[in-house]
Structure formats: C-alpha cells, structure tokens
C-alpha cells in the first residue's frame, strides 16, 4: 500500500468536513482504472490516505523515463492508445455516477501506472480526483484548465466539460511529450487558451 500524508496545522472544521465528504466519495468508487482506496485517518493536523501502491506516474513515464519506477515501462504506440482508453473509461465511470463525480484536477501526475508485469503492464489508475474541491472553485492546474475556468467563471462553470478539456490536454501530452503553451506566463496562457489559439 501507499500512505499519503497531508499535514496542515490550520485544519478548520469546514476543511475537515470537506475532506470527510471526499473520503466518502472515494470509498464508493470501484473501477479498474481508479486507484484503490483502503482507508484514512482524519485526526488533525495530519490527514492520511491509504491507497493502492503504484509504480510511477504518467508524468514520470513522459519526462523521466530512465528514473525510478518509470525505468523499463513499455511506451509503444499501443501503450499510448491503451492509456488514453483507460483514462477515458475511468472518466466515463466517474461522470455517469449518481451523483456525478468530477475529477477537477486531471493531469499527468494524477495518472498512475499500476504495478504489474516487468514492462509496467498493470494499466493506469486515476488518483487525487475530487479532492481539488477542498482547494476552492479555482482548483486545478492552469495548463490543464478549460477556457471557462481561466476566464475566472467559477461555481457553475465546473461541469463535466472541464474534465473533458483536461483529458484532451493529457492526450496531447501523451503523444507530444509536452503540454500546449509550455513556458508561457499565466497571463499569456489565459489569453491564448481563451482566444482559441492552437499550439505550434
């Protein structure tokens, strides 16, 4: 298993309740491409998750292929296509639940490569979904954010479409080994995405 520790000496009752709500959501999820959740400790100031141990992240495979757990992971055209299909399957599962579960921070570091065969053939697992809600309505990582979020429209703007946009960025990243508009300032990124520019 893997244990993720979140330490915050200023855990408020509201944040703790949001954490508990997310744990309840996670405990009800069962899909082969979502990281298995085993339990948690909610005693402040440490909040602990106990989850399935995975080999590395998609980010590691893309940008650090010769380091740590990413070393030796097969990354053929078939592997890339399978990775996209498995992420799509997990997102479909989340979005068709009642109530709908939105990831809110889909990106390559939040796509894990499961422990499997020596070639890394254990498939992918999504992690860290939903917990972004506790970080506020602007949650997420700017390069993966949909135009409606970058424009500053929050609240009702967080729909399934926001996750679909982030998934499209992850697919771009899988095939291009980079994200669109990498190296841009936040202001330039916002301008280019909101105006519908295409990456070079």
C-alpha positions in Angstrom: 0.0 0.0 0.0 0.9 3.7 -0.3 0.3 6.2 2.5 -0.3 9.8 1.5 0.1 12.3 4.4 -1.5 15.8 4.2 -0.2 17.9 7.0 -1.9 21.3 7.8 -1.6 22.7 11.3 -4.5 25.0 10.5 -7.1 22.4 9.6 -10.5 24.0 10.1 -13.7 22.1 10.8 -15.0 23.1 7.3 -11.9 21.7 5.6 -12.1 18.6 7.7 -15.7 18.1 6.7 -14.9 18.6 3.0 -12.1 16.0 3.4 -14.6 13.6 5.0 -17.1 14.1 2.2 -14.4 13.3 -0.4 -13.4 10.2 1.6 -17.0 9.0 1.4 -17.0 9.5 -2.3 -13.7 7.7 -2.8 -14.7 4.8 -0.7 -17.7 4.2 -3.0 -15.6 4.0 -6.2 -14.7 0.7 -7.8 -13.2 0.8 -11.3 -10.1 -1.0 -12.6 -8.6 2.4 -13.7 -9.1 4.3 -10.5 -6.6 3.9 -7.7 -8.0 1.6 -4.9 -8.7 3.4 -1.7 -8.3 1.4 1.5 -8.8 3.8 4.4 -7.9 7.1 6.0 -7.1 8.9 9.3 -8.8 12.2 9.9 -7.2 13.2 13.1 -5.8 16.8 12.7 -3.3 18.1 12.0 -2.4 15.0 9.9 -4.8 13.7 7.3 -3.8 10.3 5.9 -4.9 8.3 2.9 -4.1 4.6 2.5 -4.3 3.5 -1.1 -3.1 1.1 -3.7 0.7 1.3 -4.4 1.5 2.2 -8.0 4.8 2.1 -9.9 5.1 5.7 -11.0 3.0 8.4 -12.7 2.3 9.1 -16.3 4.4 12.3 -15.8 7.4 10.1 -14.8 7.0 8.0 -17.9 6.8 11.0 -20.2 9.5 13.2 -18.7 11.7 10.9 -16.6 11.6 7.6 -18.4 15.0 6.3 -17.2 14.4 7.1 -13.5 12.8 5.2 -10.6 9.6 3.3 -11.3 9.4 4.6 -14.9 12.5 2.8 -15.9 11.6 -0.1 -18.2 7.9 0.9 -18.7 6.8 0.0 -22.2 5.7 3.0 -24.2 4.8 1.9 -27.7 2.0 3.3 -29.8 -0.3 0.6 -28.5 0.6 1.5 -24.9 -0.2 5.2 -25.6 -3.6 4.3 -27.1 -4.4 1.9 -24.3 -3.5 4.6 -21.7 -5.9 7.1 -23.4 -8.7 4.4 -23.5 -8.2 3.5 -19.8 -8.3 7.2 -18.7 -11.5 7.7 -20.8 -13.0 4.6 -19.2 -12.3 5.9 -15.7 -13.6 9.4 -16.5 -16.8 7.9 -18.0 -17.3 5.9 -14.9 -17.0 9.0 -12.7 -19.2 11.1 -14.9 -22.0 8.6 -15.2 -22.3 8.0 -11.4 -25.2 9.5 -9.5 -24.3 12.0 -8.3 -21.7 12.8 -10.9 -18.1 12.8 -9.7 -15.8 15.3 -11.4 -12.1 14.9 -11.2 -11.3 18.6 -11.1 -7.5 18.2 -11.5 -6.8 15.7 -14.2 -3.2 15.9 -15.3 -0.3 13.5 -16.0 1.0 13.5 -12.4 -2.5 12.3 -11.3 -2.5 9.3 -13.7 -0.6 6.5 -12.1 1.0 3.4 -13.7 0.0 0.4 -11.7 2.4 -2.2 -10.5 2.2 -5.1 -13.0 4.5 -7.1 -15.2 8.1 -6.1 -15.7 7.1 -3.9 -18.6 4.7 -1.9 -16.4 1.6 -3.6 -17.9 -0.6 -3.1 -14.9 -2.6 -0.4 -16.5 -3.3 3.1 -15.4 -5.1 4.4 -12.2 -6.5 7.9 -11.7 -5.9 9.5 -8.4 -6.5 12.7 -6.5 -9.9 13.3 -8.0 -12.5 15.4 -6.2 -10.1 16.5 -3.5 -9.4 19.6 -5.5 -12.9 20.8 -4.4 -11.5 21.5 -0.9 -9.0 23.8 -2.5 -11.7 26.1 -3.8 -13.5 26.8 -7.0 -10.4 27.7 -8.9 -8.9 24.3 -8.3 -6.8 22.6 -10.9 -3.6 23.2 -12.7 -3.6 26.2 -15.1 -2.2 24.4 -18.2 -5.0 21.8 -17.9 -7.8 24.3 -17.2 -10.6 24.9 -19.6 -11.2 28.4 -21.0 -14.2 29.0 -18.8 -12.1 28.5 -15.7 -9.2 30.6 -17.0 -11.7 33.4 -17.6 -12.5 33.4 -13.9 -16.0 32.0 -14.1 -16.3 29.7 -11.2 -19.1 27.9 -9.4 -21.4 26.6 -12.1 -18.6 26.6 -14.7 -17.2 23.4 -13.2 -19.0 20.9 -15.3 -18.0 17.6 -17.0 -16.7 19.7 -19.9 -13.9 20.9 -17.7 -12.7 17.4 -17.1 -13.1 16.6 -20.8 -10.9 19.6 -21.7 -8.2 18.4 -19.2 -8.4 14.9 -20.7 -7.7 16.4 -24.2 -4.6 18.1 -22.8 -3.4 14.8 -21.3 -3.9 13.1 -24.6 -2.0 15.8 -26.3 0.8 15.4 -23.7 0.9 11.6 -24.3 1.6 12.0 -28.0 3.6 15.2 -28.0 5.5 14.7 -24.7 4.7 18.2 -23.7 1.7 20.4 -22.9 0.4 23.2 -25.1 1.9 26.7 -24.4 4.6 25.4 -22.1 6.8 28.2 -20.9 4.0 30.9 -21.3 3.3 33.2 -18.4 -0.1 32.8 -16.7 -1.4 35.9 -18.5 -0.2 34.7 -21.9 -1.6 31.2 -21.2 -5.0 32.7 -20.3 -5.1 34.9 -23.4 -4.0 32.1 -25.8 -6.4 29.5 -24.4 -9.4 31.8 -24.1 -8.9 33.1 -27.7 -8.8 29.6 -29.0 -5.2 29.5 -30.2 -3.8 26.2 -31.3 -0.3 25.1 -30.1 2.6 25.4 -32.6 
